Amino acid sequence: MSEENLTPFAAVMRRVGRATKSFQWPVLKGEKPRPGMFVMLVDEDITAAQKAAVDYLKSDLKLDEYQLALTLDRNLYAAEEERQLLARALRDPSNAELPYATVEDLRRFLDPDTRLVLMRMYNAFVAERSPITREQDPEKLRALVRDLKDPGDLSNLLSSFDSDTLVCTVIALAIP
């Protein structure tokens, strides 16, 4: 689409570009840290990753429609979707325009724990960039924490959050 055919929204978004975040790859003790970079995925990327995950399960793993239906709510689909998302989000630290790895690379070389850590880091990046998170008033959050110190209130609140939210919260609190 040419520049003159863009809607005002598309023109602004193209000019602003995508948000990026640098990070250090998870390493074992004694290993040298390696830089990495995420790019913020948009709905089109996420939909493409979800479709590619289903396509991989059907074509490469030869799942029929019945098996696929049983799998979609299970770990196999979730792991492949995460690999598809990471292949789109991971960028070369020296140039955010360049993808860092293919989904095939991630299937072949990335262990499940590192994949989960990278997804948590990416989800924390998404939460950090979210307009919903940015609208949070720090004083209201402090008041909420004070109120939650009453017996029973904290456990009631924590049980209402999904595990990803809780993990992102703990990571955000633990990393300065």
C-alpha positions as a Markdown table, in Angstrom:
| # | Residue | x | y | z |
|---|---|---|---|---|
| 1 | Met | 0.0 | 0.0 | 0.0 |
| 2 | Ser | 1.5 | 3.4 | -1.0 |
| 3 | Glu | 1.9 | 6.2 | 1.5 |
| 4 | Glu | -0.9 | 8.3 | 0.0 |
| 5 | Asn | -3.4 | 5.4 | 0.3 |
| 6 | Leu | -2.8 | 4.9 | 4.1 |
| 7 | Thr | -5.4 | 5.9 | 6.6 |
| 8 | Pro | -4.3 | 8.5 | 9.1 |
| 9 | Phe | -4.0 | 5.8 | 11.8 |
| 10 | Ala | -1.8 | 3.6 | 9.5 |
| 11 | Ala | 0.4 | 6.6 | 8.5 |
| 12 | Val | 1.1 | 7.5 | 12.2 |
| 13 | Met | 1.7 | 3.9 | 13.2 |
| 14 | Arg | 4.1 | 3.4 | 10.3 |
| 15 | Arg | 6.0 | 6.6 | 11.2 |
| 16 | Val | 6.2 | 5.7 | 15.0 |
| 17 | Gly | 7.2 | 2.1 | 14.3 |
| 18 | Arg | 7.0 | -0.8 | 16.7 |
| 19 | Ala | 8.1 | -0.7 | 20.3 |
| 20 | Thr | 11.2 | -2.8 | 21.1 |
| 21 | Lys | 12.8 | -4.0 | 24.3 |
| 22 | Ser | 16.4 | -5.2 | 24.9 |
| 23 | Phe | 17.0 | -8.1 | 27.3 |
| 24 | Gln | 19.6 | -10.6 | 28.3 |
| 25 | Trp | 19.0 | -14.2 | 27.3 |
| 26 | Pro | 18.7 | -16.6 | 30.2 |
| 27 | Val | 22.0 | -18.3 | 30.8 |
| 28 | Leu | 23.5 | -20.9 | 33.1 |
| 29 | Lys | 25.8 | -19.9 | 35.8 |
| 30 | Gly | 29.2 | -19.1 | 34.4 |
| 31 | Glu | 28.0 | -18.6 | 30.9 |
| 32 | Lys | 28.5 | -15.2 | 29.1 |
| 33 | Pro | 25.3 | -13.1 | 28.9 |
| 34 | Arg | 23.9 | -12.6 | 25.4 |
| 35 | Pro | 21.8 | -9.6 | 24.3 |
| 36 | Gly | 18.4 | -10.1 | 22.8 |
| 37 | Met | 15.6 | -7.9 | 21.6 |
| 38 | Phe | 11.8 | -8.2 | 21.4 |
| 39 | Val | 9.5 | -6.3 | 19.0 |
| 40 | Met | 5.9 | -5.7 | 20.0 |
| 41 | Leu | 3.6 | -7.9 | 18.0 |
| 42 | Val | 0.4 | -6.6 | 16.6 |
| 43 | Asp | -2.9 | -8.5 | 16.1 |
| 44 | Glu | -1.9 | -9.5 | 12.6 |
| 45 | Asp | 1.3 | -11.2 | 13.9 |
| 46 | Ile | -0.5 | -13.0 | 16.7 |
| 47 | Thr | -3.2 | -14.3 | 14.3 |
| 48 | Ala | -0.5 | -15.4 | 11.9 |
| 49 | Ala | 1.3 | -17.2 | 14.7 |
| 50 | Gln | -1.9 | -19.0 | 15.8 |
| 51 | Lys | -2.7 | -20.0 | 12.2 |
| 52 | Ala | 0.9 | -21.3 | 11.7 |
| 53 | Ala | 0.7 | -23.3 | 14.9 |
| 54 | Val | -2.5 | -25.0 | 13.7 |
| 55 | Asp | -1.0 | -25.5 | 10.2 |
| 56 | Tyr | 2.1 | -27.1 | 11.8 |
| 57 | Leu | 0.0 | -29.5 | 13.9 |
| 58 | Lys | -2.0 | -30.5 | 10.8 |
| 59 | Ser | 0.7 | -30.8 | 8.2 |
| 60 | Asp | 3.9 | -31.7 | 10.0 |
| 61 | Leu | 2.4 | -33.7 | 12.9 |
| 62 | Lys | -0.4 | -35.1 | 10.7 |
| 63 | Leu | -3.2 | -34.4 | 13.2 |
| 64 | Asp | -6.7 | -34.9 | 11.8 |
| 65 | Glu | -9.5 | -32.6 | 12.7 |
| 66 | Tyr | -10.6 | -34.7 | 15.7 |
| 67 | Gln | -7.0 | -34.9 | 17.1 |
| 68 | Leu | -6.6 | -31.2 | 16.4 |
| 69 | Ala | -9.8 | -30.3 | 18.3 |
| 70 | Leu | -8.5 | -32.3 | 21.3 |
| 71 | Thr | -5.1 | -30.7 | 21.1 |
| 72 | Leu | -6.0 | -27.1 | 20.8 |
| 73 | Asp | -6.6 | -26.7 | 24.5 |
| 74 | Arg | -3.5 | -28.6 | 25.4 |
| 75 | Asn | 0.2 | -28.0 | 25.8 |
| 76 | Leu | 1.2 | -29.1 | 22.3 |
| 77 | Tyr | -0.7 | -26.2 | 20.7 |
| 78 | Ala | 0.3 | -23.7 | 23.4 |
| 79 | Ala | 4.0 | -24.6 | 23.0 |
| 80 | Glu | 3.8 | -24.3 | 19.2 |
| 81 | Glu | 1.9 | -21.0 | 19.4 |
| 82 | Glu | 4.6 | -19.7 | 21.8 |
| 83 | Arg | 7.3 | -20.7 | 19.3 |
| 84 | Gln | 5.4 | -19.0 | 16.5 |
| 85 | Leu | 5.0 | -15.8 | 18.6 |
| 86 | Leu | 8.7 | -15.8 | 19.7 |
| 87 | Ala | 9.9 | -16.3 | 16.1 |
| 88 | Arg | 8.0 | -13.1 | 15.3 |
| 89 | Ala | 9.0 | -11.1 | 18.4 |
| 90 | Leu | 12.7 | -12.0 | 18.8 |
| 91 | Arg | 14.9 | -9.5 | 17.0 |
| 92 | Asp | 18.5 | -9.1 | 16.2 |
| 93 | Pro | 19.8 | -6.8 | 19.0 |
| 94 | Ser | 21.9 | -4.8 | 16.5 |
| 95 | Asn | 18.9 | -4.2 | 14.2 |
| 96 | Ala | 15.3 | -4.5 | 15.3 |
| 97 | Glu | 14.1 | -4.9 | 11.7 |
| 98 | Leu | 15.8 | -8.3 | 11.5 |
| 99 | Pro | 14.3 | -11.4 | 13.0 |
| 100 | Tyr | 16.6 | -13.3 | 15.3 |
| 101 | Ala | 15.5 | -16.9 | 14.7 |
| 102 | Thr | 13.1 | -18.9 | 12.7 |
| 103 | Val | 10.4 | -21.0 | 14.2 |
| 104 | Glu | 12.3 | -24.0 | 13.0 |
| 105 | Asp | 15.4 | -22.8 | 14.9 |
| 106 | Leu | 13.3 | -22.5 | 18.0 |
| 107 | Arg | 11.7 | -25.9 | 17.6 |
| 108 | Arg | 15.2 | -27.4 | 17.1 |
| 109 | Phe | 17.3 | -25.5 | 19.7 |
| 110 | Leu | 15.1 | -23.9 | 22.3 |
| 111 | Asp | 14.4 | -26.0 | 25.5 |
| 112 | Pro | 10.9 | -25.7 | 27.1 |
| 113 | Asp | 12.1 | -23.9 | 30.2 |
| 114 | Thr | 13.9 | -21.2 | 28.2 |
| 115 | Arg | 10.8 | -20.8 | 25.9 |
| 116 | Leu | 8.7 | -20.3 | 29.0 |
| 117 | Val | 11.1 | -17.7 | 30.5 |
| 118 | Leu | 11.2 | -15.8 | 27.1 |
| 119 | Met | 7.4 | -15.8 | 27.0 |
| 120 | Arg | 7.2 | -14.5 | 30.5 |
| 121 | Met | 9.7 | -11.8 | 29.6 |
| 122 | Tyr | 7.8 | -10.9 | 26.4 |
| 123 | Asn | 4.5 | -10.9 | 28.4 |
| 124 | Ala | 6.0 | -8.5 | 30.9 |
| 125 | Phe | 7.1 | -6.3 | 28.0 |
| 126 | Val | 3.6 | -6.3 | 26.6 |
| 127 | Ala | 2.2 | -5.5 | 30.1 |
| 128 | Glu | 4.7 | -2.6 | 30.5 |
| 129 | Arg | 3.6 | -1.1 | 27.1 |
| 130 | Ser | -0.1 | -1.6 | 27.8 |
| 131 | Pro | -2.2 | 1.5 | 28.0 |
| 132 | Ile | -4.2 | -0.3 | 30.7 |
| 133 | Thr | -1.1 | -0.7 | 32.8 |
| 134 | Arg | 0.2 | 2.8 | 32.2 |
| 135 | Glu | -3.2 | 4.2 | 33.4 |
| 136 | Gln | -2.7 | 2.7 | 36.8 |
| 137 | Asp | -2.4 | 5.4 | 39.4 |
| 138 | Pro | 0.5 | 4.5 | 41.7 |
| 139 | Glu | -1.3 | 6.0 | 44.8 |
| 140 | Lys | -4.4 | 3.8 | 44.1 |
| 141 | Leu | -2.1 | 0.8 | 43.8 |
| 142 | Arg | -0.5 | 1.6 | 47.2 |
| 143 | Ala | -3.9 | 2.0 | 48.7 |
| 144 | Leu | -4.9 | -1.4 | 47.3 |
| 145 | Val | -1.8 | -3.0 | 48.8 |
| 146 | Arg | -2.6 | -1.4 | 52.2 |
| 147 | Asp | -6.2 | -2.6 | 52.0 |
| 148 | Leu | -5.0 | -6.1 | 51.1 |
| 149 | Lys | -3.0 | -6.4 | 54.3 |
| 150 | Asp | -6.2 | -7.2 | 56.1 |
| 151 | Pro | -6.5 | -10.9 | 56.9 |
| 152 | Gly | -8.1 | -12.9 | 54.0 |
| 153 | Asp | -8.3 | -10.1 | 51.5 |
| 154 | Leu | -4.9 | -10.8 | 49.8 |
| 155 | Ser | -5.6 | -14.5 | 49.3 |
| 156 | Asn | -9.1 | -13.7 | 47.9 |
| 157 | Leu | -7.6 | -11.2 | 45.4 |
| 158 | Leu | -4.7 | -13.5 | 44.4 |
| 159 | Ser | -7.1 | -16.4 | 43.7 |
| 160 | Ser | -8.9 | -14.2 | 41.2 |
| 161 | Phe | -5.8 | -13.7 | 39.0 |
| 162 | Asp | -4.5 | -16.1 | 36.3 |
| 163 | Ser | -1.1 | -17.6 | 36.8 |
| 164 | Asp | 0.5 | -15.5 | 34.0 |
| 165 | Thr | -0.6 | -12.3 | 35.8 |
| 166 | Leu | 0.9 | -13.6 | 39.1 |
| 167 | Val | 4.1 | -14.6 | 37.5 |
| 168 | Cys | 4.5 | -11.3 | 35.7 |
| 169 | Thr | 3.8 | -9.5 | 38.9 |
| 170 | Val | 6.4 | -11.4 | 40.8 |
| 171 | Ile | 9.0 | -10.9 | 38.0 |
| 172 | Ala | 8.2 | -7.2 | 37.9 |
| 173 | Leu | 8.7 | -7.0 | 41.7 |
| 174 | Ala | 11.9 | -9.1 | 41.7 |
| 175 | Ile | 13.7 | -7.3 | 38.8 |
| 176 | Pro | 14.9 | -3.8 | 39.7 |
